[in-house]
Structures are given as C-alpha cells and as structure tokens.
Amino acid sequence: MRALRGLEDDRASVRLRAALAVGSTPDPRFVGALVERCAVEPESLLHDEDRAVALTAAYVLQLRDVG
C-alpha cells in the first residue's frame, strides 16, 4: 500500500503525510507499521512538536478504531 511505503520514505514530509493517512484509515495491518516508525523515526523529527503529535495521533486513532 502506498501509505505504508510512505512511512519508509527518506523525506520527513512524506513520512508525516503517510502517518496521517495510515492513522485516518483504521486497519489492524497499520498498527505494527506505525509502532515501527515511531521506534526508528529520527530524534530530531520527534522533537518537532507538530510531527510528534501527528505520529502519536495516527497511532492512537489506529488503536481506538481497530482495538
């Protein structure tokens, strides 16, 4: 799926858009990919408050909607 591939892109803006797309589409297949992305996302990106909130929101939406 395109959004899942986007989580691995070299560009931070593409990864952010992909995380938001994945987070807004409840599917249990996406949870693992979001967890993995959060674990390896460059620290500097996670210190950017907007990006950190977006990744966290995507993950929370998955858990809420998928269970």
PDBQT receptor file of N, H, CA, C and O in Angstrom, charges set to zero:
ATOM      1  N   MET A   1       0.838  -1.176   0.000  1.00  0.00    +0.000 N 
ATOM      2  CA  MET A   1       0.000   0.000   0.000  1.00  0.00    +0.000 C 
ATOM      3  C   MET A   1       0.887   1.244   0.000  1.00  0.00    +0.000 C 
ATOM      4  O   MET A   1       1.942   1.261   0.634  1.00  0.00    +0.000 OA
ATOM      5  N   ARG A   2       0.468   2.249  -0.690  1.00  0.00    +0.000 N 
ATOM      6  H   ARG A   2      -0.389   2.235  -1.205  1.00  0.00    +0.000 HD
ATOM      7  CA  ARG A   2       1.244   3.469  -0.876  1.00  0.00    +0.000 C 
ATOM      8  C   ARG A   2       1.570   4.157   0.446  1.00  0.00    +0.000 C 
ATOM      9  O   ARG A   2       2.705   4.588   0.650  1.00  0.00    +0.000 OA
ATOM     10  N   ALA A   3       0.599   4.268   1.340  1.00  0.00    +0.000 N 
ATOM     11  H   ALA A   3      -0.323   3.918   1.174  1.00  0.00    +0.000 HD
ATOM     12  CA  ALA A   3       0.833   4.952   2.614  1.00  0.00    +0.000 C 
ATOM     13  C   ALA A   3       1.875   4.225   3.449  1.00  0.00    +0.000 C 
ATOM     14  O   ALA A   3       2.713   4.864   4.085  1.00  0.00    +0.000 OA
ATOM     15  N   LEU A   4       1.833   2.910   3.455  1.00  0.00    +0.000 N 
ATOM     16  H   LEU A   4       1.152   2.391   2.938  1.00  0.00    +0.000 HD
ATOM     17  CA  LEU A   4       2.818   2.150   4.211  1.00  0.00    +0.000 C 
ATOM     18  C   LEU A   4       4.216   2.352   3.630  1.00  0.00    +0.000 C 
ATOM     19  O   LEU A   4       5.186   2.453   4.382  1.00  0.00    +0.000 OA
ATOM     20  N   ARG A   5       4.331   2.410   2.324  1.00  0.00    +0.000 N 
ATOM     21  H   ARG A   5       3.544   2.328   1.713  1.00  0.00    +0.000 HD
ATOM     22  CA  ARG A   5       5.629   2.692   1.696  1.00  0.00    +0.000 C 
ATOM     23  C   ARG A   5       6.099   4.093   2.054  1.00  0.00    +0.000 C 
ATOM     24  O   ARG A   5       7.295   4.336   2.215  1.00  0.00    +0.000 OA
ATOM     25  N   GLY A   6       5.153   5.006   2.178  1.00  0.00    +0.000 N 
ATOM     26  H   GLY A   6       4.182   4.809   2.047  1.00  0.00    +0.000 HD
ATOM     27  CA  GLY A   6       5.488   6.386   2.533  1.00  0.00    +0.000 C 
ATOM     28  C   GLY A   6       6.122   6.510   3.902  1.00  0.00    +0.000 C 
ATOM     29  O   GLY A   6       6.903   7.431   4.143  1.00  0.00    +0.000 OA
ATOM     30  N   LEU A   7       5.796   5.591   4.808  1.00  0.00    +0.000 N 
ATOM     31  H   LEU A   7       5.162   4.843   4.613  1.00  0.00    +0.000 HD
ATOM     32  CA  LEU A   7       6.393   5.620   6.147  1.00  0.00    +0.000 C 
ATOM     33  C   LEU A   7       7.897   5.377   6.107  1.00  0.00    +0.000 C 
ATOM     34  O   LEU A   7       8.608   5.720   7.052  1.00  0.00    +0.000 OA
ATOM     35  N   GLU A   8       8.381   4.788   5.021  1.00  0.00    +0.000 N 
ATOM     36  H   GLU A   8       7.803   4.509   4.254  1.00  0.00    +0.000 HD
ATOM     37  CA  GLU A   8       9.801   4.473   4.880  1.00  0.00    +0.000 C 
ATOM     38  C   GLU A   8      10.547   5.487   4.009  1.00  0.00    +0.000 C 
ATOM     39  O   GLU A   8      11.752   5.349   3.798  1.00  0.00    +0.000 OA
ATOM     40  N   ASP A   9       9.856   6.485   3.512  1.00  0.00    +0.000 N 
ATOM     41  H   ASP A   9       8.877   6.597   3.683  1.00  0.00    +0.000 HD
ATOM     42  CA  ASP A   9      10.467   7.448   2.603  1.00  0.00    +0.000 C 
ATOM     43  C   ASP A   9      11.577   8.238   3.307  1.00  0.00    +0.000 C 
ATOM     44  O   ASP A   9      11.542   8.420   4.524  1.00  0.00    +0.000 OA
ATOM     45  N   ASP A  10      12.553   8.700   2.537  1.00  0.00    +0.000 N 
ATOM     46  H   ASP A  10      12.582   8.553   1.549  1.00  0.00    +0.000 HD
ATOM     47  CA  ASP A  10      13.647   9.495   3.088  1.00  0.00    +0.000 C 
ATOM     48  C   ASP A  10      13.209  10.899   3.497  1.00  0.00    +0.000 C 
ATOM     49  O   ASP A  10      13.857  11.540   4.324  1.00  0.00    +0.000 OA
ATOM     50  N   ARG A  11      12.123  11.368   2.924  1.00  0.00    +0.000 N 
ATOM     51  H   ARG A  11      11.596  10.847   2.252  1.00  0.00    +0.000 HD
ATOM     52  CA  ARG A  11      11.667  12.737   3.200  1.00  0.00    +0.000 C 
ATOM     53  C   ARG A  11      10.697  12.758   4.387  1.00  0.00    +0.000 C 
ATOM     54  O   ARG A  11       9.697  12.040   4.399  1.00  0.00    +0.000 OA
ATOM     55  N   ALA A  12      11.010  13.586   5.376  1.00  0.00    +0.000 N 
ATOM     56  H   ALA A  12      11.823  14.169   5.366  1.00  0.00    +0.000 HD
ATOM     57  CA  ALA A  12      10.191  13.686   6.583  1.00  0.00    +0.000 C 
ATOM     58  C   ALA A  12       8.754  14.100   6.259  1.00  0.00    +0.000 C 
ATOM     59  O   ALA A  12       7.815  13.613   6.887  1.00  0.00    +0.000 OA
ATOM     60  N   SER A  13       8.580  14.983   5.299  1.00  0.00    +0.000 N 
ATOM     61  H   SER A  13       9.344  15.379   4.788  1.00  0.00    +0.000 HD
ATOM     62  CA  SER A  13       7.229  15.441   4.969  1.00  0.00    +0.000 C 
ATOM     63  C   SER A  13       6.381  14.309   4.391  1.00  0.00    +0.000 C 
ATOM     64  O   SER A  13       5.176  14.241   4.636  1.00  0.00    +0.000 OA
ATOM     65  N   VAL A  14       7.011  13.428   3.629  1.00  0.00    +0.000 N 
ATOM     66  H   VAL A  14       7.989  13.483   3.430  1.00  0.00    +0.000 HD
ATOM     67  CA  VAL A  14       6.289  12.281   3.067  1.00  0.00    +0.000 C 
ATOM     68  C   VAL A  14       5.920  11.306   4.185  1.00  0.00    +0.000 C 
ATOM     69  O   VAL A  14       4.806  10.784   4.213  1.00  0.00    +0.000 OA
ATOM     70  N   ARG A  15       6.856  11.062   5.107  1.00  0.00    +0.000 N 
ATOM     71  H   ARG A  15       7.761  11.486   5.085  1.00  0.00    +0.000 HD
ATOM     72  CA  ARG A  15       6.570  10.166   6.231  1.00  0.00    +0.000 C 
ATOM     73  C   ARG A  15       5.429  10.711   7.080  1.00  0.00    +0.000 C 
ATOM     74  O   ARG A  15       4.569   9.953   7.529  1.00  0.00    +0.000 OA
ATOM     75  N   LEU A  16       5.419  12.011   7.300  1.00  0.00    +0.000 N 
ATOM     76  H   LEU A  16       6.117  12.627   6.935  1.00  0.00    +0.000 HD
ATOM     77  CA  LEU A  16       4.352  12.629   8.094  1.00  0.00    +0.000 C 
ATOM     78  C   LEU A  16       3.003  12.456   7.404  1.00  0.00    +0.000 C 
ATOM     79  O   LEU A  16       2.032  12.050   8.043  1.00  0.00    +0.000 OA
ATOM     80  N   ARG A  17       2.930  12.756   6.117  1.00  0.00    +0.000 N 
ATOM     81  H   ARG A  17       3.719  13.085   5.598  1.00  0.00    +0.000 HD
ATOM     82  CA  ARG A  17       1.672  12.585   5.386  1.00  0.00    +0.000 C 
ATOM     83  C   ARG A  17       1.221  11.130   5.400  1.00  0.00    +0.000 C 
ATOM     84  O   ARG A  17       0.031  10.840   5.524  1.00  0.00    +0.000 OA
ATOM     85  N   ALA A  18       2.176  10.225   5.271  1.00  0.00    +0.000 N 
ATOM     86  H   ALA A  18       3.142  10.460   5.169  1.00  0.00    +0.000 HD
ATOM     87  CA  ALA A  18       1.840   8.797   5.291  1.00  0.00    +0.000 C 
ATOM     88  C   ALA A  18       1.300   8.388   6.653  1.00  0.00    +0.000 C 
ATOM     89  O   ALA A  18       0.330   7.634   6.733  1.00  0.00    +0.000 OA
ATOM     90  N   ALA A  19       1.917   8.875   7.723  1.00  0.00    +0.000 N 
ATOM     91  H   ALA A  19       2.705   9.487   7.658  1.00  0.00    +0.000 HD
ATOM     92  CA  ALA A  19       1.450   8.547   9.070  1.00  0.00    +0.000 C 
ATOM     93  C   ALA A  19       0.030   9.057   9.284  1.00  0.00    +0.000 C 
ATOM     94  O   ALA A  19      -0.797   8.366   9.878  1.00  0.00    +0.000 OA
ATOM     95  N   LEU A  20      -0.248  10.245   8.808  1.00  0.00    +0.000 N 
ATOM     96  H   LEU A  20       0.424  10.807   8.325  1.00  0.00    +0.000 HD
ATOM     97  CA  LEU A  20      -1.604  10.792   8.947  1.00  0.00    +0.000 C 
ATOM     98  C   LEU A  20      -2.604   9.991   8.121  1.00  0.00    +0.000 C 
ATOM     99  O   LEU A  20      -3.725   9.749   8.568  1.00  0.00    +0.000 OA
ATOM    100  N   ALA A  21      -2.209   9.585   6.934  1.00  0.00    +0.000 N 
ATOM    101  H   ALA A  21      -1.298   9.782   6.572  1.00  0.00    +0.000 HD
ATOM    102  CA  ALA A  21      -3.099   8.777   6.083  1.00  0.00    +0.000 C 
ATOM    103  C   ALA A  21      -3.375   7.426   6.729  1.00  0.00    +0.000 C 
ATOM    104  O   ALA A  21      -4.519   6.972   6.764  1.00  0.00    +0.000 OA
ATOM    105  N   VAL A  22      -2.329   6.786   7.240  1.00  0.00    +0.000 N 
ATOM    106  H   VAL A  22      -1.400   7.155   7.212  1.00  0.00    +0.000 HD
ATOM    107  CA  VAL A  22      -2.487   5.488   7.889  1.00  0.00    +0.000 C 
ATOM    108  C   VAL A  22      -3.338   5.628   9.143  1.00  0.00    +0.000 C 
ATOM    109  O   VAL A  22      -4.192   4.783   9.412  1.00  0.00    +0.000 OA
ATOM    110  N   GLY A  23      -3.111   6.685   9.907  1.00  0.00    +0.000 N 
ATOM    111  H   GLY A  23      -2.417   7.371   9.688  1.00  0.00    +0.000 HD
ATOM    112  CA  GLY A  23      -3.867   6.898  11.137  1.00  0.00    +0.000 C 
ATOM    113  C   GLY A  23      -5.340   7.172  10.911  1.00  0.00    +0.000 C 
ATOM    114  O   GLY A  23      -6.168   6.899  11.780  1.00  0.00    +0.000 OA
ATOM    115  N   SER A  24      -5.666   7.706   9.755  1.00  0.00    +0.000 N 
ATOM    116  H   SER A  24      -4.993   7.928   9.049  1.00  0.00    +0.000 HD
ATOM    117  CA  SER A  24      -7.068   8.022   9.489  1.00  0.00    +0.000 C 
ATOM    118  C   SER A  24      -7.806   6.883   8.796  1.00  0.00    +0.000 C 
ATOM    119  O   SER A  24      -8.987   7.013   8.474  1.00  0.00    +0.000 OA
ATOM    120  N   THR A  25      -7.118   5.769   8.566  1.00  0.00    +0.000 N 
ATOM    121  H   THR A  25      -6.159   5.663   8.827  1.00  0.00    +0.000 HD
ATOM    122  CA  THR A  25      -7.720   4.615   7.912  1.00  0.00    +0.000 C 
ATOM    123  C   THR A  25      -7.577   3.398   8.822  1.00  0.00    +0.000 C 
ATOM    124  O   THR A  25      -6.584   2.677   8.726  1.00  0.00    +0.000 OA
ATOM    125  N   PRO A  26      -8.545   3.157   9.699  1.00  0.00    +0.000 N 
ATOM    126  CA  PRO A  26      -8.424   2.045  10.650  1.00  0.00    +0.000 C 
ATOM    127  C   PRO A  26      -8.222   0.700   9.955  1.00  0.00    +0.000 C 
ATOM    128  O   PRO A  26      -9.034   0.278   9.132  1.00  0.00    +0.000 OA
ATOM    129  N   ASP A  27      -7.135   0.050  10.303  1.00  0.00    +0.000 N 
ATOM    130  H   ASP A  27      -6.475   0.394  10.971  1.00  0.00    +0.000 HD
ATOM    131  CA  ASP A  27      -6.811  -1.249   9.736  1.00  0.00    +0.000 C 
ATOM    132  C   ASP A  27      -5.742  -1.875  10.625  1.00  0.00    +0.000 C 
ATOM    133  O   ASP A  27      -4.691  -1.267  10.831  1.00  0.00    +0.000 OA
ATOM    134  N   PRO A  28      -5.977  -3.055  11.150  1.00  0.00    +0.000 N 
ATOM    135  CA  PRO A  28      -5.009  -3.668  12.058  1.00  0.00    +0.000 C 
ATOM    136  C   PRO A  28      -3.639  -3.881  11.424  1.00  0.00    +0.000 C 
ATOM    137  O   PRO A  28      -2.644  -3.986  12.141  1.00  0.00    +0.000 OA
ATOM    138  N   ARG A  29      -3.567  -3.946  10.110  1.00  0.00    +0.000 N 
ATOM    139  H   ARG A  29      -4.375  -3.861   9.527  1.00  0.00    +0.000 HD
ATOM    140  CA  ARG A  29      -2.269  -4.107   9.444  1.00  0.00    +0.000 C 
ATOM    141  C   ARG A  29      -1.382  -2.887   9.614  1.00  0.00    +0.000 C 
ATOM    142  O   ARG A  29      -0.164  -2.990   9.466  1.00  0.00    +0.000 OA
ATOM    143  N   PHE A  30      -1.962  -1.737   9.919  1.00  0.00    +0.000 N 
ATOM    144  H   PHE A  30      -2.951  -1.654  10.039  1.00  0.00    +0.000 HD
ATOM    145  CA  PHE A  30      -1.203  -0.497  10.018  1.00  0.00    +0.000 C 
ATOM    146  C   PHE A  30      -0.560  -0.292  11.383  1.00  0.00    +0.000 C 
ATOM    147  O   PHE A  30       0.421   0.445  11.490  1.00  0.00    +0.000 OA
ATOM    148  N   VAL A  31      -1.080  -0.917  12.418  1.00  0.00    +0.000 N 
ATOM    149  H   VAL A  31      -1.876  -1.515  12.332  1.00  0.00    +0.000 HD
ATOM    150  CA  VAL A  31      -0.600  -0.668  13.779  1.00  0.00    +0.000 C 
ATOM    151  C   VAL A  31       0.887  -0.990  13.903  1.00  0.00    +0.000 C 
ATOM    152  O   VAL A  31       1.655  -0.175  14.414  1.00  0.00    +0.000 OA
ATOM    153  N   GLY A  32       1.295  -2.159  13.443  1.00  0.00    +0.000 N 
ATOM    154  H   GLY A  32       0.671  -2.821  13.028  1.00  0.00    +0.000 HD
ATOM    155  CA  GLY A  32       2.702  -2.543  13.528  1.00  0.00    +0.000 C 
ATOM    156  C   GLY A  32       3.608  -1.576  12.788  1.00  0.00    +0.000 C 
ATOM    157  O   GLY A  32       4.688  -1.239  13.272  1.00  0.00    +0.000 OA
ATOM    158  N   ALA A  33       3.178  -1.131  11.624  1.00  0.00    +0.000 N 
ATOM    159  H   ALA A  33       2.300  -1.405  11.231  1.00  0.00    +0.000 HD
ATOM    160  CA  ALA A  33       3.987  -0.206  10.832  1.00  0.00    +0.000 C 
ATOM    161  C   ALA A  33       4.151   1.131  11.554  1.00  0.00    +0.000 C 
ATOM    162  O   ALA A  33       5.229   1.724  11.524  1.00  0.00    +0.000 OA
ATOM    163  N   LEU A  34       3.091   1.604  12.200  1.00  0.00    +0.000 N 
ATOM    164  H   LEU A  34       2.215   1.122  12.225  1.00  0.00    +0.000 HD
ATOM    165  CA  LEU A  34       3.189   2.864  12.939  1.00  0.00    +0.000 C 
ATOM    166  C   LEU A  34       4.101   2.726  14.150  1.00  0.00    +0.000 C 
ATOM    167  O   LEU A  34       4.892   3.625  14.437  1.00  0.00    +0.000 OA
ATOM    168  N   VAL A  35       3.997   1.618  14.858  1.00  0.00    +0.000 N 
ATOM    169  H   VAL A  35       3.354   0.888  14.625  1.00  0.00    +0.000 HD
ATOM    170  CA  VAL A  35       4.863   1.387  16.020  1.00  0.00    +0.000 C 
ATOM    171  C   VAL A  35       6.322   1.346  15.560  1.00  0.00    +0.000 C 
ATOM    172  O   VAL A  35       7.188   1.962  16.181  1.00  0.00    +0.000 OA
ATOM    173  N   GLU A  36       6.588   0.632  14.488  1.00  0.00    +0.000 N 
ATOM    174  H   GLU A  36       5.885   0.132  13.983  1.00  0.00    +0.000 HD
ATOM    175  CA  GLU A  36       7.951   0.557  13.959  1.00  0.00    +0.000 C 
ATOM    176  C   GLU A  36       8.474   1.932  13.566  1.00  0.00    +0.000 C 
ATOM    177  O   GLU A  36       9.626   2.268  13.841  1.00  0.00    +0.000 OA
ATOM    178  N   ARG A  37       7.628   2.719  12.927  1.00  0.00    +0.000 N 
ATOM    179  H   ARG A  37       6.692   2.446  12.704  1.00  0.00    +0.000 HD
ATOM    180  CA  ARG A  37       8.054   4.063  12.508  1.00  0.00    +0.000 C 
ATOM    181  C   ARG A  37       8.385   4.927  13.714  1.00  0.00    +0.000 C 
ATOM    182  O   ARG A  37       9.379   5.653  13.697  1.00  0.00    +0.000 OA
ATOM    183  N   CYS A  38       7.579   4.861  14.748  1.00  0.00    +0.000 N 
ATOM    184  H   CYS A  38       6.772   4.271  14.761  1.00  0.00    +0.000 HD
ATOM    185  CA  CYS A  38       7.847   5.652  15.950  1.00  0.00    +0.000 C 
ATOM    186  C   CYS A  38       9.160   5.223  16.598  1.00  0.00    +0.000 C 
ATOM    187  O   CYS A  38       9.868   6.047  17.177  1.00  0.00    +0.000 OA
ATOM    188  N   ALA A  39       9.483   3.939  16.502  1.00  0.00    +0.000 N 
ATOM    189  H   ALA A  39       8.908   3.270  16.031  1.00  0.00    +0.000 HD
ATOM    190  CA  ALA A  39      10.703   3.424  17.127  1.00  0.00    +0.000 C 
ATOM    191  C   ALA A  39      11.966   3.870  16.393  1.00  0.00    +0.000 C 
ATOM    192  O   ALA A  39      13.026   3.982  17.008  1.00  0.00    +0.000 OA
ATOM    193  N   VAL A  40      11.870   4.124  15.096  1.00  0.00    +0.000 N 
ATOM    194  H   VAL A  40      11.009   4.033  14.596  1.00  0.00    +0.000 HD
ATOM    195  CA  VAL A  40      13.071   4.446  14.330  1.00  0.00    +0.000 C 
ATOM    196  C   VAL A  40      13.081   5.869  13.774  1.00  0.00    +0.000 C 
ATOM    197  O   VAL A  40      14.051   6.274  13.133  1.00  0.00    +0.000 OA
ATOM    198  N   GLU A  41      12.038   6.612  14.006  1.00  0.00    +0.000 N 
ATOM    199  H   GLU A  41      11.250   6.283  14.526  1.00  0.00    +0.000 HD
ATOM    200  CA  GLU A  41      11.987   7.985  13.483  1.00  0.00    +0.000 C 
ATOM    201  C   GLU A  41      13.130   8.787  14.099  1.00  0.00    +0.000 C 
ATOM    202  O   GLU A  41      13.347   8.727  15.309  1.00  0.00    +0.000 OA
ATOM    203  N   PRO A  42      13.859   9.535  13.279  1.00  0.00    +0.000 N 
ATOM    204  CA  PRO A  42      14.976  10.325  13.808  1.00  0.00    +0.000 C 
ATOM    205  C   PRO A  42      14.533  11.214  14.972  1.00  0.00    +0.000 C 
ATOM    206  O   PRO A  42      13.472  11.836  14.930  1.00  0.00    +0.000 OA
ATOM    207  N   GLU A  43      15.348  11.258  15.982  1.00  0.00    +0.000 N 
ATOM    208  H   GLU A  43      16.211  10.752  16.016  1.00  0.00    +0.000 HD
ATOM    209  CA  GLU A  43      15.010  12.005  17.191  1.00  0.00    +0.000 C 
ATOM    210  C   GLU A  43      14.676  13.458  16.887  1.00  0.00    +0.000 C 
ATOM    211  O   GLU A  43      13.765  14.024  17.490  1.00  0.00    +0.000 OA
ATOM    212  N   SER A  44      15.395  14.057  15.970  1.00  0.00    +0.000 N 
ATOM    213  H   SER A  44      16.136  13.597  15.480  1.00  0.00    +0.000 HD
ATOM    214  CA  SER A  44      15.136  15.458  15.646  1.00  0.00    +0.000 C 
ATOM    215  C   SER A  44      13.728  15.653  15.110  1.00  0.00    +0.000 C 
ATOM    216  O   SER A  44      13.106  16.686  15.355  1.00  0.00    +0.000 OA
ATOM    217  N   LEU A  45      13.224  14.668  14.380  1.00  0.00    +0.000 N 
ATOM    218  H   LEU A  45      13.730  13.829  14.181  1.00  0.00    +0.000 HD
ATOM    219  CA  LEU A  45      11.871  14.770  13.850  1.00  0.00    +0.000 C 
ATOM    220  C   LEU A  45      10.852  14.668  14.971  1.00  0.00    +0.000 C 
ATOM    221  O   LEU A  45       9.848  15.380  14.972  1.00  0.00    +0.000 OA
ATOM    222  N   LEU A  46      11.110  13.780  15.929  1.00  0.00    +0.000 N 
ATOM    223  H   LEU A  46      11.926  13.201  15.929  1.00  0.00    +0.000 HD
ATOM    224  CA  LEU A  46      10.163  13.621  17.027  1.00  0.00    +0.000 C 
ATOM    225  C   LEU A  46      10.178  14.811  17.969  1.00  0.00    +0.000 C 
ATOM    226  O   LEU A  46       9.216  15.024  18.707  1.00  0.00    +0.000 OA
ATOM    227  N   HIS A  47      11.250  15.590  17.957  1.00  0.00    +0.000 N 
ATOM    228  H   HIS A  47      12.031  15.417  17.358  1.00  0.00    +0.000 HD
ATOM    229  CA  HIS A  47      11.287  16.785  18.793  1.00  0.00    +0.000 C 
ATOM    230  C   HIS A  47      10.502  17.922  18.156  1.00  0.00    +0.000 C 
ATOM    231  O   HIS A  47      10.188  18.911  18.818  1.00  0.00    +0.000 OA
ATOM    232  N   ASP A  48      10.190  17.787  16.900  1.00  0.00    +0.000 N 
ATOM    233  H   ASP A  48      10.445  16.983  16.363  1.00  0.00    +0.000 HD
ATOM    234  CA  ASP A  48       9.319  18.752  16.242  1.00  0.00    +0.000 C 
ATOM    235  C   ASP A  48       7.914  18.431  16.734  1.00  0.00    +0.000 C 
ATOM    236  O   ASP A  48       7.338  17.407  16.367  1.00  0.00    +0.000 OA
ATOM    237  N   GLU A  49       7.373  19.299  17.554  1.00  0.00    +0.000 N 
ATOM    238  H   GLU A  49       7.841  20.131  17.852  1.00  0.00    +0.000 HD
ATOM    239  CA  GLU A  49       6.111  19.021  18.239  1.00  0.00    +0.000 C 
ATOM    240  C   GLU A  49       4.983  18.645  17.292  1.00  0.00    +0.000 C 
ATOM    241  O   GLU A  49       4.231  17.713  17.578  1.00  0.00    +0.000 OA
ATOM    242  N   ASP A  50       4.847  19.335  16.191  1.00  0.00    +0.000 N 
ATOM    243  H   ASP A  50       5.457  20.093  15.959  1.00  0.00    +0.000 HD
ATOM    244  CA  ASP A  50       3.759  19.038  15.258  1.00  0.00    +0.000 C 
ATOM    245  C   ASP A  50       3.881  17.634  14.688  1.00  0.00    +0.000 C 
ATOM    246  O   ASP A  50       2.886  16.917  14.580  1.00  0.00    +0.000 OA
ATOM    247  N   ARG A  51       5.079  17.243  14.327  1.00  0.00    +0.000 N 
ATOM    248  H   ARG A  51       5.887  17.826  14.414  1.00  0.00    +0.000 HD
ATOM    249  CA  ARG A  51       5.281  15.911  13.762  1.00  0.00    +0.000 C 
ATOM    250  C   ARG A  51       5.084  14.829  14.819  1.00  0.00    +0.000 C 
ATOM    251  O   ARG A  51       4.494  13.786  14.539  1.00  0.00    +0.000 OA
ATOM    252  N   ALA A  52       5.570  15.072  16.020  1.00  0.00    +0.000 N 
ATOM    253  H   ALA A  52       6.049  15.920  16.248  1.00  0.00    +0.000 HD
ATOM    254  CA  ALA A  52       5.400  14.094  17.093  1.00  0.00    +0.000 C 
ATOM    255  C   ALA A  52       3.922  13.901  17.408  1.00  0.00    +0.000 C 
ATOM    256  O   ALA A  52       3.469  12.775  17.612  1.00  0.00    +0.000 OA
ATOM    257  N   VAL A  53       3.178  14.987  17.446  1.00  0.00    +0.000 N 
ATOM    258  H   VAL A  53       3.546  15.902  17.280  1.00  0.00    +0.000 HD
ATOM    259  CA  VAL A  53       1.740  14.899  17.709  1.00  0.00    +0.000 C 
ATOM    260  C   VAL A  53       1.047  14.146  16.587  1.00  0.00    +0.000 C 
ATOM    261  O   VAL A  53       0.153  13.341  16.847  1.00  0.00    +0.000 OA
ATOM    262  N   ALA A  54       1.441  14.392  15.351  1.00  0.00    +0.000 N 
ATOM    263  H   ALA A  54       2.168  15.046  15.140  1.00  0.00    +0.000 HD
ATOM    264  CA  ALA A  54       0.810  13.716  14.216  1.00  0.00    +0.000 C 
ATOM    265  C   ALA A  54       1.063  12.214  14.266  1.00  0.00    +0.000 C 
ATOM    266  O   ALA A  54       0.143  11.426  14.046  1.00  0.00    +0.000 OA
ATOM    267  N   LEU A  55       2.298  11.810  14.552  1.00  0.00    +0.000 N 
ATOM    268  H   LEU A  55       3.044  12.451  14.730  1.00  0.00    +0.000 HD
ATOM    269  CA  LEU A  55       2.590  10.375  14.630  1.00  0.00    +0.000 C 
ATOM    270  C   LEU A  55       1.845   9.729  15.790  1.00  0.00    +0.000 C 
ATOM    271  O   LEU A  55       1.320   8.623  15.661  1.00  0.00    +0.000 OA
ATOM    272  N   THR A  56       1.803  10.420  16.916  1.00  0.00    +0.000 N 
ATOM    273  H   THR A  56       2.230  11.318  17.020  1.00  0.00    +0.000 HD
ATOM    274  CA  THR A  56       1.092   9.884  18.075  1.00  0.00    +0.000 C 
ATOM    275  C   THR A  56      -0.400   9.782  17.786  1.00  0.00    +0.000 C 
ATOM    276  O   THR A  56      -1.033   8.782  18.121  1.00  0.00    +0.000 OA
ATOM    277  N   ALA A  57      -0.957  10.806  17.170  1.00  0.00    +0.000 N 
ATOM    278  H   ALA A  57      -0.443  11.619  16.898  1.00  0.00    +0.000 HD
ATOM    279  CA  ALA A  57      -2.380  10.793  16.843  1.00  0.00    +0.000 C 
ATOM    280  C   ALA A  57      -2.712   9.652  15.888  1.00  0.00    +0.000 C 
ATOM    281  O   ALA A  57      -3.731   8.980  16.047  1.00  0.00    +0.000 OA
ATOM    282  N   ALA A  58      -1.861   9.436  14.907  1.00  0.00    +0.000 N 
ATOM    283  H   ALA A  58      -1.032   9.981  14.778  1.00  0.00    +0.000 HD
ATOM    284  CA  ALA A  58      -2.090   8.343  13.961  1.00  0.00    +0.000 C 
ATOM    285  C   ALA A  58      -2.123   7.004  14.688  1.00  0.00    +0.000 C 
ATOM    286  O   ALA A  58      -2.983   6.166  14.418  1.00  0.00    +0.000 OA
ATOM    287  N   TYR A  59      -1.205   6.810  15.591  1.00  0.00    +0.000 N 
ATOM    288  H   TYR A  59      -0.506   7.491  15.811  1.00  0.00    +0.000 HD
ATOM    289  CA  TYR A  59      -1.135   5.563  16.356  1.00  0.00    +0.000 C 
ATOM    290  C   TYR A  59      -2.367   5.400  17.247  1.00  0.00    +0.000 C 
ATOM    291  O   TYR A  59      -2.961   4.323  17.296  1.00  0.00    +0.000 OA
ATOM    292  N   VAL A  60      -2.747   6.464  17.948  1.00  0.00    +0.000 N 
ATOM    293  H   VAL A  60      -2.264   7.339  17.908  1.00  0.00    +0.000 HD
ATOM    294  CA  VAL A  60      -3.902   6.405  18.850  1.00  0.00    +0.000 C 
ATOM    295  C   VAL A  60      -5.181   6.139  18.073  1.00  0.00    +0.000 C 
ATOM    296  O   VAL A  60      -6.024   5.357  18.514  1.00  0.00    +0.000 OA
ATOM    297  N   LEU A  61      -5.331   6.776  16.932  1.00  0.00    +0.000 N 
ATOM    298  H   LEU A  61      -4.646   7.411  16.574  1.00  0.00    +0.000 HD
ATOM    299  CA  LEU A  61      -6.534   6.536  16.120  1.00  0.00    +0.000 C 
ATOM    300  C   LEU A  61      -6.617   5.088  15.688  1.00  0.00    +0.000 C 
ATOM    301  O   LEU A  61      -7.702   4.508  15.667  1.00  0.00    +0.000 OA
ATOM    302  N   GLN A  62      -5.496   4.500  15.346  1.00  0.00    +0.000 N 
ATOM    303  H   GLN A  62      -4.614   4.971  15.363  1.00  0.00    +0.000 HD
ATOM    304  CA  GLN A  62      -5.496   3.087  14.978  1.00  0.00    +0.000 C 
ATOM    305  C   GLN A  62      -5.956   2.226  16.143  1.00  0.00    +0.000 C 
ATOM    306  O   GLN A  62      -6.809   1.352  15.984  1.00  0.00    +0.000 OA
ATOM    307  N   LEU A  63      -5.390   2.477  17.305  1.00  0.00    +0.000 N 
ATOM    308  H   LEU A  63      -4.698   3.187  17.434  1.00  0.00    +0.000 HD
ATOM    309  CA  LEU A  63      -5.760   1.663  18.475  1.00  0.00    +0.000 C 
ATOM    310  C   LEU A  63      -7.226   1.840  18.827  1.00  0.00    +0.000 C 
ATOM    311  O   LEU A  63      -7.908   0.876  19.176  1.00  0.00    +0.000 OA
ATOM    312  N   ARG A  64      -7.710   3.067  18.736  1.00  0.00    +0.000 N 
ATOM    313  H   ARG A  64      -7.156   3.850  18.452  1.00  0.00    +0.000 HD
ATOM    314  CA  ARG A  64      -9.112   3.341  19.072  1.00  0.00    +0.000 C 
ATOM    315  C   ARG A  64     -10.057   2.631  18.106  1.00  0.00    +0.000 C 
ATOM    316  O   ARG A  64     -11.040   2.017  18.520  1.00  0.00    +0.000 OA
ATOM    317  N   ASP A  65      -9.747   2.723  16.825  1.00  0.00    +0.000 N 
ATOM    318  H   ASP A  65      -8.949   3.222  16.489  1.00  0.00    +0.000 HD
ATOM    319  CA  ASP A  65     -10.667   2.213  15.812  1.00  0.00    +0.000 C 
ATOM    320  C   ASP A  65     -10.523   0.723  15.539  1.00  0.00    +0.000 C 
ATOM    321  O   ASP A  65     -11.480   0.064  15.135  1.00  0.00    +0.000 OA
ATOM    322  N   VAL A  66      -9.330   0.198  15.760  1.00  0.00    +0.000 N 
ATOM    323  H   VAL A  66      -8.552   0.733  16.089  1.00  0.00    +0.000 HD
ATOM    324  CA  VAL A  66      -9.093  -1.210  15.480  1.00  0.00    +0.000 C 
ATOM    325  C   VAL A  66      -9.241  -2.039  16.742  1.00  0.00    +0.000 C 
ATOM    326  O   VAL A  66      -9.686  -3.185  16.702  1.00  0.00    +0.000 OA
ATOM    327  N   GLY A  67      -8.861  -1.440  17.861  1.00  0.00    +0.000 N 
ATOM    328  H   GLY A  67      -8.499  -0.509  17.893  1.00  0.00    +0.000 HD
ATOM    329  CA  GLY A  67      -8.992  -2.120  19.153  1.00  0.00    +0.000 C 
ATOM    330  C   GLY A  67      -7.777  -2.842  19.445  1.00  0.00    +0.000 C 
ATOM    331  O   GLY A  67      -7.677  -3.486  20.489  1.00  0.00    +0.000 OA
TER     332      GLY A  67
